[in-house]
Amino acid sequence: MAPQASASHPALGYIALAPCVSLFALDHNHLLPVPPALLGSILLLGGVLMVFSGVHAQQRRDNSTAVRFVPLGLFWFSMLGFYILPKLAIGSAPAPLSLLIYLTFWGLFAALLFLGSFAGNLAVQLTFCALMINLLAMASGEIRSNPFFADLAAIAGTLAGLAALYTAAANLRCRWQERSLTLLSTKNKAGSSVSH
């Protein structure tokens, strides 16, 4: 059952999400400086792959996956414009208050994805919970210089990236070996474990 079930969590979207969220969070908080051109390329490629993954899921009538990855892909395009292009002397950065509102709305969107993942598996829940915390901490950091928010955003972003990478790798392994892994399993009504 694993090959069919894995279609609801396409590995491509999670593979693309992992470097976008983790590297952006670490760079934004100056813990792991990434050259702007390189980070911009990662966000652009990741955004394209997430949108592609979502559109492909929609063609398979997998609406929940489409709702996850199409907006997230577009979000990373916007981060490219808000943060990366100004570092390359193309345009100017938005005001901190504007970024606070923008990131807060996206944090609330991630919260909805987190709540929607409760019917799924633990790895996906962890991915979107950490993404939610990352975005809300980044939003708070836009108007407060408290290092707590910067550290929290970096930790949550790294955790979200690792959880997304695990989800993608485990999904591929489930598909190839036709078996389910613990963090990618949910219980059906009969109590047996099935992969999601």
C-alpha positions in Angstrom: 0.0 0.0 0.0 3.0 2.3 0.4 3.4 3.2 -3.2 -0.1 4.4 -3.6 -0.2 6.2 -0.3 3.0 8.1 -1.0 1.2 9.9 -3.8 -0.4 12.1 -1.1 3.0 13.3 0.1 5.1 13.8 -3.0 8.8 13.7 -2.2 9.7 16.4 -4.7 7.8 19.1 -2.8 9.4 18.2 0.5 12.9 17.9 -1.1 12.4 21.5 -2.4 11.0 22.8 0.9 13.9 21.5 3.0 16.8 23.7 1.7 14.5 26.7 1.2 13.3 26.9 4.8 16.5 25.8 6.6 19.0 27.8 4.6 16.9 30.9 4.5 16.3 30.8 8.3 20.0 30.3 9.0 21.1 33.0 6.6 18.4 35.5 7.8 19.6 35.1 11.3 23.3 35.4 10.4 24.1 31.9 11.7 25.2 30.5 8.3 25.8 33.3 5.8 24.9 32.2 2.3 25.8 34.4 -0.7 22.7 36.2 -1.9 23.0 34.9 -5.5 23.3 31.3 -4.3 20.4 31.7 -1.8 18.3 33.4 -4.4 18.9 30.5 -6.8 17.9 28.0 -4.2 14.7 29.9 -3.4 13.9 30.2 -7.1 14.5 26.6 -7.9 12.7 25.4 -4.7 9.7 27.6 -5.5 9.5 26.3 -9.0 9.7 22.7 -7.8 7.1 23.2 -5.1 4.6 24.8 -7.6 5.3 22.0 -10.1 4.7 19.4 -7.3 1.4 21.1 -6.3 0.2 21.3 -9.9 1.1 17.7 -10.6 -0.8 16.7 -7.4 -3.8 18.7 -8.6 -3.8 16.8 -11.9 -4.0 13.6 -9.8 -6.9 15.1 -7.8 -4.7 15.3 -4.7 -6.1 18.6 -3.5 -4.5 18.6 0.0 -1.0 18.4 -1.5 -1.7 21.0 -4.1 -2.9 23.4 -1.4 0.3 22.8 0.5 2.9 23.3 -2.2 1.5 25.8 -4.8 1.2 28.6 -2.1 4.5 27.6 -0.5 6.2 27.8 -3.8 4.8 31.3 -4.4 5.8 32.3 -0.9 9.5 31.5 -1.6 9.2 33.6 -4.8 8.1 36.5 -2.6 11.0 36.0 -0.2 13.3 36.2 -3.2 11.9 39.7 -4.0 11.7 40.9 -0.4 15.1 39.8 1.0 17.4 38.6 -1.8 17.0 41.2 -4.6 17.6 44.2 -2.3 20.9 42.5 -1.2 21.8 42.4 -5.0 21.0 46.1 -5.3 17.7 45.4 -7.2 14.9 47.3 -5.6 14.5 48.2 -2.0 13.5 46.1 1.1 9.9 46.5 2.5 9.3 48.3 5.7 9.6 46.1 8.9 5.9 46.6 9.7 4.9 45.4 6.3 7.1 42.3 6.7 5.7 41.7 10.1 2.1 41.6 8.7 3.1 39.6 5.7 5.1 36.9 7.6 2.3 36.7 10.3 -0.3 35.9 7.6 2.0 33.2 6.2 2.6 31.9 9.7 -1.1 31.6 10.1 -1.3 29.8 6.8 1.3 27.3 8.0 -0.7 26.9 11.2 -3.7 25.8 9.0 -1.4 23.4 7.2 -0.3 22.1 10.6 -3.9 21.6 11.8 -4.8 19.9 8.5 -1.9 17.5 9.0 -3.3 15.9 12.2 -5.1 13.2 10.1 -1.7 12.4 8.6 1.6 11.4 10.0 4.1 12.7 12.6 6.8 13.8 10.2 4.4 16.0 8.2 3.0 17.4 11.4 6.5 18.3 12.6 7.4 19.9 9.3 4.4 22.3 9.3 4.6 23.0 13.1 8.2 24.0 12.8 7.5 26.1 9.7 4.7 27.9 11.5 7.0 28.7 14.5 9.8 29.8 12.1 7.5 32.3 10.2 5.9 33.7 13.4 9.3 34.1 15.0 10.7 35.8 11.9 7.7 38.1 11.9 8.3 39.1 15.5 12.0 39.6 14.8 11.1 42.2 12.2 10.1 44.7 14.8 12.0 43.5 17.9 15.7 43.2 18.2 15.4 40.5 20.8 17.9 37.7 19.8 15.4 35.1 21.2 13.2 35.5 18.1 16.2 35.2 15.8 17.4 32.0 17.5 13.9 30.5 17.6 13.4 31.2 13.9 16.7 29.6 13.1 16.1 26.5 15.2 12.5 26.1 13.9 13.6 26.6 10.3 16.3 24.0 10.6 14.0 21.5 12.2 11.4 22.1 9.5 14.0 21.5 6.8 15.2 18.3 8.5 11.6 17.0 9.0 10.8 17.8 5.3 14.0 16.0 4.2 13.1 13.0 6.3 9.6 12.9 4.9 10.9 13.0 1.3 13.6 10.4 1.9 11.3 8.0 3.8 8.6 8.4 1.2 11.0 7.4 -1.6 12.2 4.5 0.5 8.6 3.4 1.1 7.9 3.6 -2.6 11.0 1.6 -3.6 10.8 -1.0 -0.9 6.9 -1.1 -0.7 7.0 -0.8 3.1 6.0 1.9 5.6 8.2 3.7 8.1 7.1 4.6 11.6 7.0 8.4 11.3 5.2 8.1 8.0 2.4 5.8 9.3 -1.0 6.5 10.7 -3.5 4.2 12.2 -6.6 3.2 10.2 -9.9 2.3 11.9 -8.9 -1.3 12.3 -5.7 -0.3 14.1 -3.3 -1.4 11.5 -0.5 0.8 10.3 -0.7 2.4 6.9 1.7 4.8 5.2 0.7 8.4 4.4 
